[in-house]
Amino acid sequence: MNLSRRLRRYVPRSRWVKLGIGLLVGACFLLAAELALRGAGVRPSYTGREALGWRMTPSLQDDAFRAPGGQPFAVRTNSDGLRTAYGRDREPGARRVMVFGDSTVFGWGVDDGGSVAEGMEEALDKLGPTEVINAGQPGYSSWQAAALYLDLAEAYTPDAVVFFLPQHDRNRVPVSDREALEGADSAPARARVWLATQSRIFEFARAYLLALPERQVVLPHERAAASRVDRVSDSDRAHAFTLVVDDAEKRGTRVFYSLLPHQAELSGNPGPPNPQQAWALSFGRDTVFLDARDACASIGMAALLPGDPGHLTAEANHTAGASIADEIATAMGW
């Protein structure tokens, strides 16, 4: 009797046993592959972002930065890491507006005085003393901007806040901003988050089978790998800004939303409508949408920084900021 016949006498031919053996072998293979990839230094797809709480270094004094196009620019920040000369205490009789957003609001690539906030302040100052505080932060999503407002509102007591909705909301990521802070809310999402944060096999497969484009995807009509999710979905944004509006109502602060022009719109070929505009118009809650995208139409592509089409020149920033000042003043009764 040969060996195979002997084994058949002791190993049942049940399909369940065969399936169990197959699963065990597969699990051992996956475990070996996971350990091998960890030993090779492969990192998980997602390693966290310091609870999404990054902010510019406080108290910078004309520190030199360099934009992707090569142009240097100087930055000053206050004690809270905001790009403004104003502190927490306002001048007596002055109105106060805070603007939130990403690097376009921060004024990446331009010197101090060249951001959207200064353009807005210059226009509002004509109607009475106004302090416009630039709370834009590079790389921020609307979720982070909302969290920053909630952190600073009591100290700065703004009369109005303007959220320039970032294109970063639509960056495709393995773990959304809300999931990073609050955890996933469904079984499939929990599985995705676990794989993204723990499994090297997941990262290996993602990198070679579902690789993202070489450049960052930020324009509204572009999409990236389907294995990922938006940094901030419409429902997550609504959740975050519900907290903002609830807080603002208690303080008597008015909430505005706005969009700045991006490369496609300045080229005259904007593509599909920006979904964030539709979201802002539908959100309600006594908020106002201010569209700053058409303000730079006459400047065209010259509104973009040379070599850095994701950011605007100082002229374009001032033009965009000033373009919505009258609507803010009217809504505020100034």
Buried (B, 14 or more C-beta within 10 A) or exposed (E): EEEEEEEEEEEEEEEEEEEEEEEEEEEEEEEEEBEEBBEEEBEBBBEEBEEBEEBBEEEBEEEEBEBBEEBEBBBBBBEBBBBBEBBEEBEEEEBBBBBBBBBBBBBBBBBBBBBBBBBBBBBBBEBEBBBBBBBBBBBBBBBBBBBBBBEBBEEBBBBBBBBBBBBBBBBBBBBBBBBBBEEBEEEEBEEBBEBBBBBBBBBBBBEEEEEBEEEBBBBBEBEBBEBBBBBBBBEBBBBBBEEBBEBBEEEEBBBBBBBBBBBBBBEEEBEEEBBBBEBBEEBEEEBBBBBBBEBBEEBEEEBBBEEBBBBBBBBBBBBBBBBBBBBBBEEBEB
